[in-house]
Amino acid sequence: MNRHDDGTGQDHGWVDPAEAGLLKQTFGAMAGGIDPASPTGPAATLTAMSRRVRRRRTAKLGGIGGGAFALAGALVLGAGQLAPPEQEVLLPGAPASTAEFELRDGYQPPWLDWSDLTCGMPVADLESTAPGWSVEAAGDLYARTADLGGEPTTSWGMASTLHEGQGALDAAPVLVWSRDGVVLDLGPDVFEAPGRLSAPLLGGGPDAVAAAGSSGSTCAPTSSGAEATYRAPLPEGDYEVRVVAFPQAASGDLSTVVSEPVPVRIDAEGAHGRGDPRDGGSAVEFPEPVKGEVSRFELDRGTEWTAAELTQRGYLSDTRMLITGQCAGGDPEAAFEAELVLPSTGEKIGGTTISCDGFEAGSAVEVPQSGGEAIDIRLSEVPDGVSRLWVSLQPEAPVGGEAAGECSASGFEPEFVPGSSLTGSTAATAGSIVLAATDCDTDALVAFAEDYGTELMSGAETPEQTFALPEEPGTEHYRTLAALLTGTAAAIVDEGTADATVVWPRVATEEFRDSDEAWAEVVAAGLLSAEEADAQRADGYQGPQVGMNLAGDWLYYSAGD
């Protein structure tokens, strides 16, 4: 079970059909076409996504606008109109029909081609081969659900502790599922972006490492080839879950280290680890989410099967936030710390201490902007006797208020999903800009431009001038931004260099300047008339453009000639 790790390149494809962490979560926020703060997500299928986001001011959090991030570019109609014909049309996080689980015996996920691990293998053959290493499951199984518009997407996590031997661990451990002595899920691809081990969201203490799992079994691929997709969840029933890590020797060879099994049950409510029931949680009722709630963690140890779930419902605004919660069971003088962390780095950006006396309590916090990321709530050490708890990050003041004024994007009906955003970061920034524009939200657009140092109108205007309302006759900057980011595809200029830039529309790049399809996009988006497009073909596109770097920083917006 050895492999030399040659590393992986960055995929700049239109869509990301495999598990892709932040990218998938970001596109989950993009793919809705319905209220991004809905607790239940959209009605169901891709055909339903013609409905545009109607959240508007009722869920606007202020400033950079929590709702702005939630759209993340997904005022949608037909993704297939933008996706290359040779690729399957799939919006990660969007409603995709859930496939029925069917084990592909002998199948090996491509990222495990260095090993002897295969689907359907006897669990007895799942052995540790890493010299000196051991690993243990160290906490409750928990779900991490992104309900940011579109079909909610769920992944699994569990705290683990590792005792190091020879070599180093450069990729997260995974959760491997088995039933009746047969391996049914080998866990997600953790080699795509190695280099950082994250702390678990629940339990395990300060030295624990999060083991990762996905909702679709990697032993039941729903498409084949190098870009296989995995959308078939394991069926309801009782399973064993093992933590499996992949230490790497100095030579680059990988090996495995396997924990003892943990009993897990899947039912209609999700996946639950077995534990000892705790008493005293009857005082805690899980309340309905308030408007503008960003994240919530719920833990229920009142029965034999523990339920634990983090749900992300929105994004930070520049308003003051409130961390509130309730905890009961065990020692009423016990308490725990609820930490706010960035998923991409694990950096703590805020937190509070909550008492387990059964009373709801909270504190206002100043939380820095998260750059378009949803926020995790991490509970590293929950008192052992706790039966029930919940923690919520929400606006300190009620969300709502008067509607914004009219602008050129009022009533804007987007044509396409911006699946061409190419990276999770550019997708998040594009989505926040689109919803701010369609909300006619001057403050949000100005704040974005100032935060990113965006060059506007070739440096000729300040953000306040460009996004002033009412708009100057003939400018229509609000509609232009929305049309660029939802109506045209993007392309990367200077890829592979420090100056790599994602440019909308792609027809503005050398690669696509002669593309009939790219010219048709700008006409269909209303950026140019057909006559203007024909006149510009000889010298190249001269209309409005947006540029971002690969990190999602908004570099420039120009209205064109």
Sequence and secondary structure as in RCSB ss.txt:
>XXXX:A:sequence
MNRHDDGTGQDHGWVDPAEAGLLKQTFGAMAGGIDPASPTGPAATLTAMSRRVRRRRTAKLGGIGGGAFALAGAL
VLGAGQLAPPEQEVLLPGAPASTAEFELRDGYQPPWLDWSDLTCGMPVADLESTAPGWSVEAAGDLYARTADLGG
EPTTSWGMASTLHEGQGALDAAPVLVWSRDGVVLDLGPDVFEAPGRLSAPLLGGGPDAVAAAGSSGSTCAPTSSG
AEATYRAPLPEGDYEVRVVAFPQAASGDLSTVVSEPVPVRIDAEGAHGRGDPRDGGSAVEFPEPVKGEVSRFELD
RGTEWTAAELTQRGYLSDTRMLITGQCAGGDPEAAFEAELVLPSTGEKIGGTTISCDGFEAGSAVEVPQSGGEAI
DIRLSEVPDGVSRLWVSLQPEAPVGGEAAGECSASGFEPEFVPGSSLTGSTAATAGSIVLAATDCDTDALVAFAE
DYGTELMSGAETPEQTFALPEEPGTEHYRTLAALLTGTAAAIVDEGTADATVVWPRVATEEFRDSDEAWAEVVAA
GLLSAEEADAQRADGYQGPQVGMNLAGDWLYYSAGD
>XXXX:A:secstr
   B         S   S  THHHHHHHHHS SS TT SS  SSSGGGGGS    GGGG  STT HHHHHHTT  
 S GGGTS TTS    TTS          TT   GGGTTSS  TT BGGG    STT EEEE S  EEEEE SSS
S EEEEEEEEEEE  SSB  S  EEEEEETTEEEE     SSS S     SBSS TT EEEEEESS TTS SS S
TT        SEEEEEEEEE  B TTSBB  EE   EEEEEETTEEEEE       TT       TT  EEEEEE
 SSSEEEEEEEE     SS EEEEEEEESS TT EEEEEEE TTT  EEEEEEEE SS  EEEEE     TT   
EEEBS   TT  EEEEEEEESS S        TTTT    S  GGG SHHHHHHHHHHHHHHHTT HHHHHHHHH
HHT EEGGGTB HHHHT SS  TTT HHHHHHHHHHHS  EEESTTSTT EEEESGGGSGGGTT HHHHHHHHHT
TSS HHHHHHHTTT   S EEEEETT  EEEEE   
